[in-house]
Amino acid sequence: MAFLELQELSKSFGRTRAVERLSLEVEQGEFLTLLGPSGCGKTTILRLVAGFEQADAGRILLDGEEITTRPANRRPMGMVFQSYALFPHMTAEQNVAFGLRLRRLSPTLIHRRCEELLALVGLADRAHNYPHQLSGGQQQRVALARALAVEPKVLLLDEPLSALDAAVRVTLREEIRRIQQQLGMTVIYVTHDQEEALAISDRIAVMARGRLEQLGAPEEIYRRPRTVFVAGFVGASTRLPARLERAADGHCRLGEILLRVPPQPELSDGAAVLLVVRPELVTLQQLEEADGVAVDRSQSQEQENLLTGIVELRTFLGAVTRFRVRADGGQLFTVDLPGLQARTLVPGQRVLLAFPPEACLVLPYGESEAEAAAGRSGRAAVVGQVSPEREPQPEHA
Ligand SMILES: Nc1ncnc2c1ncn2[C@@H]1O[C@H](COP(=O)(O)OP(=O)(O)OP(=O)(O)O)[C@@H](O)[C@H]1O
């Protein structure tokens, strides 16, 4: 039996179905992240678990006991919110002590516990500072210590880092993970930031429109997204509507080109699919103008898919440089190359794109979704989609 079980939970607000028949199991000591776009129901799930909302249907079990209708103040949960929500007229130590005072512990014990907790979150020397004397990151550390003070069985974190700047976000998420592992704490963490979710979690529940799309370890979610939504939401990717040909032996038609993909014995010939290729699995090789037609496909065609194209955008991202390349068939590819390989490639440059069959993830793709994709882009459905929020900004026009 799982430590925390959500069984067929549903919650509506008027006509809005915030959560729909959600079933989820969280193990003791597990760090589970609810990931999804704004409005997909993440906060509502957390509030249902905390007892701030009542479910319309379904059950919540903690450690084998049903807590579905138990009031919030009688659930052993700690919560940290997006906004720091500290008491402004209390010092860091007094904030942490708040829950302990309610429990009528002795002042000596409370003081010792606060010292331990502030040390745990790296604020041993800030015990007597008021919230306005602390940075956003430090305030969130105090909020974390305060939530941990009452020794909750489950810690609920609702976008705790989203108000902080990028560098602090990364440091603090590592701290949260360290503390969670040190204490063996069970955590449900809410975020819409896929990179954060991949970095911090044991497992990720990807949500869309109140429903669970996929549940799995970060690597599994990234490498084997099971739905078109997950493939688009988690990680950058090239996504190309295509059609299977000789599915069982792994061929796929993309416009004029026949690509090699992993065999798809479950799918039939002629099925509409979405090809998903991660940017780091494609390589680019510079071509001289004349090479475009002289690419020797005969040797490497067995191992690699080869396409010619032209670099449209180059975006320096630090560790990698991201390229947008338009293949000669019109498809757009996103390609990430590490520093040295990227140096000589600039917009306007003709290139050879190469990626092995194993780099292609093949997802069933309904006709309606294909039409919607074509409609959104204003192009034929064979043109690759790069999600707008991850569209790189041009380094050179
Ligand atoms: N108290 C409420 N009254 C009415 N509608 C609500 C209420 N709380 C949530 N909703 C609606 O339920 C849906 C899910 O909201 P929820 O806050 O759970 O999403 P979310 O994934 O956490 O979004 P965000 O990341 O923007 O916080 C949304 O359509 C929201 O407008």
PDBQT file of the ligand as one rigid body, heavy atoms in Angstrom, charges set to zero:
ROOT
HETATM    1  N1  LIG A 401     -11.523  28.901  -5.973  1.00  0.00    +0.000 N 
HETATM    2  C1  LIG A 401     -11.725  28.776  -7.284  1.00  0.00    +0.000 A 
HETATM    3  N2  LIG A 401     -12.860  29.237  -7.844  1.00  0.00    +0.000 NA
HETATM    4  C2  LIG A 401     -13.080  29.106  -9.176  1.00  0.00    +0.000 A 
HETATM    5  N3  LIG A 401     -12.240  28.505 -10.042  1.00  0.00    +0.000 NA
HETATM    6  C3  LIG A 401     -11.083  28.027  -9.539  1.00  0.00    +0.000 A 
HETATM    7  C4  LIG A 401     -10.764  28.136  -8.150  1.00  0.00    +0.000 A 
HETATM    8  N4  LIG A 401      -9.559  27.562  -7.938  1.00  0.00    +0.000 NA
HETATM    9  C5  LIG A 401      -9.139  27.112  -9.149  1.00  0.00    +0.000 A 
HETATM   10  N5  LIG A 401     -10.045  27.381 -10.105  1.00  0.00    +0.000 N 
HETATM   11  C6  LIG A 401      -9.963  27.015 -11.552  1.00  0.00    +0.000 C 
HETATM   12  O1  LIG A 401      -9.603  25.647 -11.625  1.00  0.00    +0.000 OA
HETATM   13  C7  LIG A 401      -8.639  25.427 -12.645  1.00  0.00    +0.000 C 
HETATM   14  C8  LIG A 401      -7.389  24.821 -12.049  1.00  0.00    +0.000 C 
HETATM   15  O2  LIG A 401      -6.771  25.799 -11.223  1.00  0.00    +0.000 OA
HETATM   16  P1  LIG A 401      -5.412  25.530 -10.427  1.00  0.00    +0.000 P 
HETATM   17  O3  LIG A 401      -5.084  26.763  -9.654  1.00  0.00    +0.000 OA
HETATM   18  O4  LIG A 401      -5.513  24.262  -9.684  1.00  0.00    +0.000 OA
HETATM   19  O5  LIG A 401      -4.386  25.340 -11.634  1.00  0.00    +0.000 OA
HETATM   20  P2  LIG A 401      -2.790  25.383 -11.607  1.00  0.00    +0.000 P 
HETATM   21  O6  LIG A 401      -2.361  24.301 -12.505  1.00  0.00    +0.000 OA
HETATM   22  O7  LIG A 401      -2.289  25.339 -10.212  1.00  0.00    +0.000 OA
HETATM   23  O8  LIG A 401      -2.503  26.780 -12.257  1.00  0.00    +0.000 OA
HETATM   24  P3  LIG A 401      -1.395  27.882 -11.904  1.00  0.00    +0.000 P 
HETATM   25  O9  LIG A 401      -0.071  27.271 -12.247  1.00  0.00    +0.000 OA
HETATM   26  O10 LIG A 401      -1.762  29.032 -12.777  1.00  0.00    +0.000 OA
HETATM   27  O11 LIG A 401      -1.545  28.164 -10.436  1.00  0.00    +0.000 OA
HETATM   28  C9  LIG A 401      -8.413  26.765 -13.301  1.00  0.00    +0.000 C 
HETATM   29  O12 LIG A 401      -9.227  26.847 -14.444  1.00  0.00    +0.000 OA
HETATM   30  C10 LIG A 401      -8.842  27.764 -12.248  1.00  0.00    +0.000 C 
HETATM   31  O13 LIG A 401      -9.301  28.951 -12.837  1.00  0.00    +0.000 OA
ENDROOT
TORSDOF 0
